Amino acid sequence: MKKKLWIGIGAIVLTLGIGTAVYAADTGNPAFEQMLPFMKKMHPSLTDQQLNDMYKSCGEQKGNMDNMMKSGSGMMKNMGSMMNGSSMM
């Protein structure tokens, strides 16, 4: 009986975990129009054009970070060499 209970709990946790990952991947990049009210609350003195520029800049930075992570360059590469015992100098 305990084994069936644990299998059922494991299946539910796995299903919820996969569902959460799919939902996060689907809603990972909100549109500027959706973000605008929140951005106006955080930065009330900026114009819509300035907020749009900031939004685009953040998107470009995220893309650059993704590229660095995929290529293994930058800080992550240095951390990997430190973990392997070699020095950065």
Secondary structure, 3 states (H helix, E strand, C coil): CHHHHHHHHHHHHHHHHHHHHHHHHHCCCCCHHHHHHHHHHHCCCCCHHHHHHHHHHHHHHHHHHHHHHHHCCCHHHHHHHHHCCCCCC
